[in-house]
Amino acid sequence: MALDARRIRQDFPALQKTGAIYFDSACTSLKPKAVIDAEAAYYEQAAGCAGRSAHRLAKRTEELFEQARKKVAAFLNADAEGVVFTKNATEALNLAIRSFDYSSRKKIVTTVLEHHSALLPVMEQERRGVAKMELMRTNPDGTFDEEGIADCIDRLTALVVVHHTTNTTGMRAPLEKIVKIAHEAGAAVLVDGAQGVAHSKVDFKRLGADFLAFSGHKMCGPTGIGCLVAKKDALERLDSFIVGGETIESVRIGQVRWKRGAKRFEGGIQNYAGAAGLGAACDYMSRIGMAAVEEHERKLAKRLIEAIGGVKGAVLYGHPSPEKRCALACFNIAGVPHHQVALMSDSLASIALRSGTFCAQPAMESLGAPGGAVRASLYIYNTEEEIETFAETLGRIAKLAR
């Protein structure tokens, strides 16, 4: 069933109150009323701590928290025991990369296309002498040199860190091939799903990766909540990360018995309201259907690329085929600084864009825009009519350079 963006727009208070043309969902998505209500319900109906007190408010909080874990697991076809709540994808990526066992293998393989949240923890492991970083070869259009993947991932590789979908081109990595080659070499795979989970049907078990990190706020969920999803045996390969209350079975001076599974990594009071909101976001996206989301974004991607291509002096970064993208495009207009394009789009037509290097500076350099670019990223609530306004606005801005 096709997605009805006009009906969906009615679910988002921010669209009703601001009137903005919101083309910045790769930064953070807007939140539907169902998610806002779920967060409020925690504070109004529970407001306790999970796993500690025995009174009814605490028990209700624990029920909400574990229900949210199960909803995330069902949404991604993962086991609930492998869902670790974090504050965002950045923390989830750091948890996996910084806690992984490098005692027998010292190499981490990644790409220049990664978000800083994935790239920097790898670089830190190299700086600290824990592991060595090696980059898979990619092409100037953001695609992979797929023939070279096996040359890079070998018996020295402990972990492969790679995106599902980039935040600079909206293009997907060849994950099936990467996971297969990595596992044949005995290496584990961590997928940065911050952009992928929001825009694609991600089946964790079918994907076969060992770890998947994502944030709630990019998929209509609250800010300040994310997850590391892991296979059970993969989770056991991680050392302690943040320790404290709720991570232990017992503790004496000089002796600790840690909890097993996800709880070992959830130290301290958790974002219970955020977890409830993330569970509601999973419900909301499931009702829409991720197949419908993908179909809608393919149509928007085609129109978006056509709109940018129709502007004199515009340069699009990444492979130009809309079939290779979600509804995201980075571009520049010759003669007009990227920040100026974003600011003028906002002032002329209330179009919210992002400009800069998008927390992916090496990626933008590899794509040919070391100084930055403009990014338009669309989602379930965007329409083709908004893209027409966007095209007209870019045309007006481009005239400034003539």
Secondary structure, DSSP 8 states (H G I E B T S, - for coil): ----HHHHHTT-HHHHHH--EE-BTTT-----HHHHHHHHHHHHHT-S-TTS--SHHHHHHHHHHHHHHHHHHHHHT--GGGEEEESSHHHHHHHHHHHB--SS--EEEE-TTS-HHHHHHHHHHHHTTS-EEEE--B-TTS-B-GGGHHHHS-TTEEEEEEESB-TTT-BB--HHHHHHHHHHTT-EEEEE-TTHHHHS---HHHH--SEEEEESTTTT--TT-EEEEE-HHHHTTB---S-STTSEEEEETTEEEE--GGGGG--SS--HHHHHHHHHHHHHHHHH-HHHHHHHHHHHHHHHHHHHHTSTTEEEES---GGGBSSEEEEEETTB-HHHHHHHHHHHH-EE-EEE-TT-HHHHHHHT-TT-EEEEE--TT--HHHHHHHHHHHHHHHGGG-
